[in-house]
């Protein structure tokens, strides 16, 4: 039986993947970002993700990344965990991003399967193992083959999970049956989280631990309640089809086009809608 990972009790439930708001001049709007962070914290989320999919990390400069992670840490003030995106298809670049996130105060990093290069599974494993030697932070692996053009094989994940450095998987592959294949073979405490709002409920029903959510940016209270109800197995769980309809048309913005860098006006619109 594999040894258990380090403490991952916080890595569960609904975890929002925050967008990167910008002002009218195109600069990162840290004040707006702090408001978005505080809204999620007040809703009781266990963690926030910064500089990842919703934050359009590939368009951010290194100083912008650093400032966003620091702003998230300042907003969190120890109340929740901050997960920083630090992935790249270049291992040395991923290590640099990881070290910078750690220096900025992140509690964990989210590292994506190398994209575009289409490495073999041995190369994917070597990439992540090398990153693991560079940090003391927990690593959450992000598998999203629709964007990376290369899936993370079950056996590769299982080998990574033998190390206590790897805390969980953000699964954007959409294969909910994967949870049932993996759960009996993974170390105690290794977390399986959905990376896709559309399949999050099925993922939870199959034994998943939570969801890294885009929709939570619009309606954190509802997303929190839906995930909590599903995890508790309550028969009267909120209906996502009925209740998520309450947040149209902003819900359609997030589900249909994926959030891009938000201008000050759209950030203020979302903040106002979710008060």
ZINORSUL-V533756 format. One record per residue. N is the residue number from 0. BURIAL is # if it has 24 or more other C-alpha atoms within 12 Angstrom, else .. Layout:
BEGIN
N & BURIAL
N & BURIAL
END
This chain:
BEGIN
0 & .
1 & .
2 & .
3 & .
4 & #
5 & #
6 & .
7 & #
8 & .
9 & #
10 & #
11 & #
12 & #
13 & #
14 & #
15 & #
16 & #
17 & #
18 & #
19 & #
20 & #
21 & #
22 & .
23 & .
24 & .
25 & .
26 & #
27 & #
28 & #
29 & #
30 & #
31 & #
32 & #
33 & #
34 & #
35 & #
36 & #
37 & #
38 & #
39 & #
40 & #
41 & .
42 & #
43 & #
44 & #
45 & #
46 & #
47 & #
48 & #
49 & #
50 & #
51 & #
52 & #
53 & #
54 & #
55 & #
56 & #
57 & #
58 & .
59 & #
60 & .
61 & #
62 & .
63 & #
64 & #
65 & #
66 & #
67 & #
68 & #
69 & #
70 & #
71 & #
72 & #
73 & #
74 & #
75 & #
76 & .
77 & .
78 & .
79 & #
80 & #
81 & #
82 & #
83 & #
84 & #
85 & #
86 & #
87 & #
88 & #
89 & #
90 & #
91 & .
92 & .
93 & #
94 & #
95 & #
96 & #
97 & #
98 & #
99 & #
100 & #
101 & #
102 & .
103 & #
104 & #
105 & #
106 & #
107 & #
108 & #
109 & #
110 & #
111 & #
112 & #
113 & #
114 & #
115 & .
116 & .
117 & .
118 & .
119 & .
120 & .
121 & .
122 & .
123 & #
124 & #
125 & .
126 & #
127 & #
128 & #
129 & #
130 & #
131 & #
132 & .
133 & #
134 & #
135 & #
136 & #
137 & #
138 & #
139 & #
140 & #
141 & #
142 & #
143 & #
144 & #
145 & .
146 & .
147 & #
148 & .
149 & #
150 & #
151 & #
152 & #
153 & #
154 & .
155 & #
156 & #
157 & #
158 & #
159 & #
160 & #
161 & #
162 & #
163 & #
164 & #
165 & #
166 & #
167 & #
168 & #
169 & #
170 & #
171 & #
172 & #
173 & #
174 & #
175 & #
176 & .
177 & #
178 & #
179 & .
180 & .
181 & #
182 & #
183 & .
184 & .
185 & #
186 & #
187 & #
188 & #
189 & #
190 & #
191 & #
192 & #
193 & #
194 & #
195 & #
196 & #
197 & #
198 & #
199 & #
200 & #
201 & #
202 & #
203 & #
204 & #
205 & #
206 & #
207 & #
208 & #
209 & #
210 & #
211 & #
212 & #
213 & #
214 & #
215 & #
216 & #
217 & #
218 & #
219 & #
220 & #
221 & #
222 & #
223 & #
224 & #
225 & #
226 & #
227 & #
228 & #
229 & #
230 & #
231 & .
232 & .
233 & .
234 & .
235 & .
236 & .
237 & .
238 & .
239 & #
240 & .
241 & .
242 & .
243 & #
244 & .
245 & .
246 & #
247 & .
248 & .
249 & #
250 & #
251 & .
252 & .
253 & #
254 & #
255 & .
256 & .
257 & #
258 & #
259 & #
260 & #
261 & #
262 & #
263 & #
264 & .
265 & #
266 & #
267 & #
268 & .
269 & #
270 & #
271 & .
272 & .
273 & #
274 & .
END
